[in-house]
């Protein structure tokens, strides 16, 4: 089933990224562990503030625009831990919001198995140098468009199914700020994003 999810996600990966890396680009891995926070009623406001300030994702239609009375659960914040960039440890956080899902899901794509639920989203990753807390230096923000599928995880007593669900997600950079203003970025997220173990984040940043 996980292999099926990866195939479906790869086939529906959104285009329109920040551009492919050129011959003189310097590429480096971006890896870490993403742990999402449980959604709150204010998370969408945080996402809207970044979107408005940076004029990001202006072509996207978000679920919080279509369902303005039910914003909780449509946006998420998180922390990406254990990230190395340019040979040093950095800190990263994320803000995501679901976009209106216009992905087709023809049964033939999934063979004999039922197609897993699919989603699209937009994500802002903010990268900060790991220095003295009084002198944290923001290296920049990366704007990504996401496509993913959700698989049922191992049930845990007392937790709703979405917390234990297993996600396979592909992300493509569509812009950025500061050090990432001209970067070409691709990432994947695989795992249980809400549990303490988090989900694996693997990708490449070319600048």
N, C-alpha and C positions, 0 to 999 in steps of 0.2 A: 504494500500500500504506500509506503514511503517513496519507493521508486516511482510509482504511478504519480504521486504528487509532484515530484521533481520534474517528471516529463511534462505534466500539464503546465506547471509554472514556467518552465523554460520555453514551451511553445507559445505562451501568451505574454511573454516578457514585453513590457512597454518599450517603445522606441522613443527617439527624441532626446537622447542624452546630451551631455555637454560636449560631445565630440570624441572621436577616437584619439588615442595617443599618437603623437607624431614621432618620427624617427629620433628626434633629439629629446624626447620626454624622459624624465627620470621617474621610474615607477617603483613603488614600494608596497609591501603588504600592509593591510589594516586588519588586525585580528583582535578579538576580545570576546567577552561574554555579556550578553544583553539581559538585564533584569528589568521587566516592566513593573510600574506601580499600578495598583488598582485604580481604575478611573474615578475622577471626582467631577463635581459640577463645574469646577473652574479650569480644568485642563484645556478645554477648547478655547477659552479666553486667552490662555497663554500662547496657544498655537496661532490664534488670530493676530495677536500682537506682533509676533515675529513675522508673519506673512505680510502684515500691513507695513511694518518698518522696513523690510527688505524687498517689498514688492515681489515676493516669490509666489510661484504656483498660480499666476494670474489666469492661466487657461483652464484651471481645474474647477470642477463643481464638487463641493464637499457635502457630505451627508448632513452636517450641522446647518447648512444653508437650506436644505430640503426639509429637514425635520428640526426646525429651530426650537421646538418646545421640549425636545428630548436629546439634549446634548451629552448627558452623562453616558459614557460607554462608546462614544463616537471618536474620542481623542484619548491619547495615552502619552505618558511621560515615562522615561526610563533612564537607567545608567548603564553605560558600557564600561566594564572594568577590565583591567589587565591589558590595556592597549599599548602597543609599542609603535612609535613613528619616528623616523629619522634616527633610529638607534637609541631612543630614550623613551621612558614611560610618560604617557600623557593621560589626561582624564577626558572622558567624553560623555555627553548626555544626549538624550533624544526626545523629540516631540513629534508625535504622529497624529494624523487625522484621516479617517476613512473618506475616500472619494466615491462618487456615484459609480456603481459597478456596471459597466457596459460590456463586460466580457461574455462572449457566447460560451455555452457549455454543452455542445452536442454529445449525446450519449456515446457515439462511435469513438470519441477520443479516449474513453475510459475503458474500452473493452467490455469484459463481463462484470467489472466492478462498478458500483455506483460512483458517479463523479463526486469528489469531495467539494465542500463549499469553497468558493473562491472569493477573493476580495481585492480591491485596489486601495491604495492609500498614498499619502505624501508624508515625507519624514524630513525633519531638520536635525542634523547631528552637529552639535557644538563641541569643538575640540579645544581643550585648555592645557597649557603646559603645566606639568606637575611640579610646582615650586612651592615656596613658602605661601601658606594660605593668604597672607596679607598682600602678596604680590602676584596673584594668579594672572596669567597672561593668556587671553583668548587668542588662539591661533586662527580661528575662523569657523565659519559654518558651512556645512555641505547640505545642499538641497537634493533630495532623492525622490523618485517616483517608484512606487512599490507594486508588485503583483504577488499574490500568495494564495496558498491553499491551507485549509485547516483540517487536521486529522484528529480523531478522538484519541485522547491520551489515556493513561492508566487512572481509573477512578480513585479518588482519595476521599474518605468519609469527611463530610462537613464542608467540602469545597465544591463550588459550581463547576460544571463541565468546561466552561471557557477557560478557567484557571489552569486546568490540567491538559488542555488541548495541545497538540503537537503541530507546530507551524513550519512550513517550508516557504521561504519568501525570497524573491529576487528584487534587488534595488539598483536603479541606474541614476547616476548623478545628472541633474539638469541645471546646475548652477552652484555658486558658492560665494563666499566673502573672504577677504584678506588672503591668506596663503592658499586658499582653495578657489579663488575667483576664476581661474582658468583651468582648473583640474578636470581630468577625466576619471570618473569614479564608477566602480561596480562593486556590489556586495551581495552576499547571501546570508540569510538567517535561518538556522535550523534548530528546532528544539522547543522546549516548554518555556515560554517567555515570562510567565508570571510566577513560576516556582523559584525558590531560592537558588536552585542549580542554574537557572537561566538558560539561554539559548546561545549556541555558537554563532559568532559573527566572523565572516571571512570575506576579504575583498582586496581590491587593488586601487591605489591612488596614483595617478600619473600627473606630473606637473612639469 
